[in-house]
Amino acid sequence: EFFQSNHEGELVDKISALADAKVDGIVINGAALTHTSVALRDALAGSGLRAVEVHISNIYKREEFRHKSLTAPVCIAVITGLGLEGYFAAVRYLLK
């Protein structure tokens, strides 16, 4: 299943719904919310879901404020800078 939203509340609600559905894991690209959203972090932490955080670009080659991810500590892995291949790598990792 694919889900995309630019709205923090919709992402939080989706994470909760996926936890209730007991999915095996999720791939998440929180975009700018990665660096700012305590709500997104708390939703992931409280969900019990295995989550892999993906960033298309290498966040460490970008602005300093993008170097800190609030969500990374509650994810099982972080993939950054692989472009779209990062999504495939995340799914492969979750399938192991």
C-alpha positions as CSV (number, residue, x, y, z in Angstrom):
1,E,0.0,0.0,0.0
2,F,1.2,3.5,-0.8
3,F,0.2,6.6,1.1
4,Q,1.4,10.2,0.7
5,S,0.4,13.3,2.5
6,N,1.9,16.7,3.2
7,H,-0.2,17.0,6.4
8,E,1.3,16.0,9.7
9,G,-2.0,14.9,11.2
10,E,-2.9,12.7,8.3
11,L,0.5,11.0,8.6
12,V,0.0,10.5,12.4
13,D,-3.4,9.0,11.8
14,K,-2.1,6.7,9.1
15,I,0.6,5.4,11.3
16,S,-2.0,4.7,14.0
17,A,-4.2,2.9,11.5
18,L,-1.3,0.8,10.2
19,A,-0.4,-0.2,13.8
20,D,-4.0,-1.2,14.4
21,A,-3.9,-3.3,11.2
22,K,-0.7,-5.0,12.5
23,V,1.3,-4.5,9.3
24,D,4.8,-6.0,9.2
25,G,6.6,-2.6,8.7
26,I,6.6,0.7,7.0
27,V,8.9,2.8,4.9
28,I,8.6,6.5,5.7
29,N,9.9,9.7,4.2
30,G,8.8,12.4,6.6
31,A,10.5,15.1,4.4
32,A,10.8,18.3,6.4
33,L,8.7,16.9,9.2
34,T,11.6,14.6,9.9
35,H,13.4,17.5,11.4
36,T,10.5,19.3,13.2
37,S,7.7,17.0,14.1
38,V,7.6,15.6,17.6
39,A,4.1,14.3,16.8
40,L,5.4,12.2,13.9
41,R,8.2,10.9,16.2
42,D,5.8,10.0,18.9
43,A,3.4,8.3,16.5
44,L,6.2,6.1,15.2
45,A,7.5,5.4,18.7
46,G,4.1,4.5,20.1
47,S,3.0,2.4,17.1
48,G,5.3,-0.6,17.7
49,L,5.8,-0.7,13.9
50,R,9.1,-1.6,12.3
51,A,9.9,1.6,10.4
52,V,12.7,2.4,7.9
53,E,13.2,6.1,7.4
54,V,14.2,7.1,3.8
55,H,15.5,10.3,2.4
56,I,16.0,10.6,-1.4
57,S,18.9,13.1,-0.9
58,N,21.8,12.9,1.4
59,I,20.5,15.0,4.3
60,Y,24.1,15.4,5.6
61,K,25.1,17.2,2.4
62,R,22.3,19.7,2.9
63,E,21.6,22.5,5.3
64,E,22.8,22.0,8.9
65,F,19.2,22.0,10.3
66,R,18.5,18.9,8.1
67,H,21.2,16.9,9.8
68,K,19.0,16.2,12.9
69,S,16.2,13.7,12.5
70,L,13.7,13.5,15.3
71,T,12.3,10.3,13.9
72,A,15.5,8.3,13.2
73,P,16.0,7.1,16.8
74,V,12.6,5.3,16.7
75,C,13.2,3.7,13.3
76,I,15.0,0.4,12.8
77,A,17.1,1.9,10.0
78,V,17.7,5.1,8.1
79,I,18.6,5.2,4.3
80,T,19.7,8.5,2.9
81,G,21.1,9.7,-0.4
82,L,20.3,6.7,-2.6
83,G,17.6,8.5,-4.6
84,L,14.6,6.4,-5.4
85,E,16.6,3.3,-4.9
86,G,16.4,4.0,-1.1
87,Y,12.8,3.0,-1.2
88,F,13.6,-0.4,-2.7
89,A,16.4,-0.9,-0.3
90,A,14.1,-0.2,2.6
91,V,11.5,-2.7,1.4
92,R,14.2,-5.3,0.9
93,Y,15.4,-4.7,4.4
94,L,11.9,-5.0,5.9
95,L,11.4,-8.3,4.0
96,K,14.4,-9.9,5.7
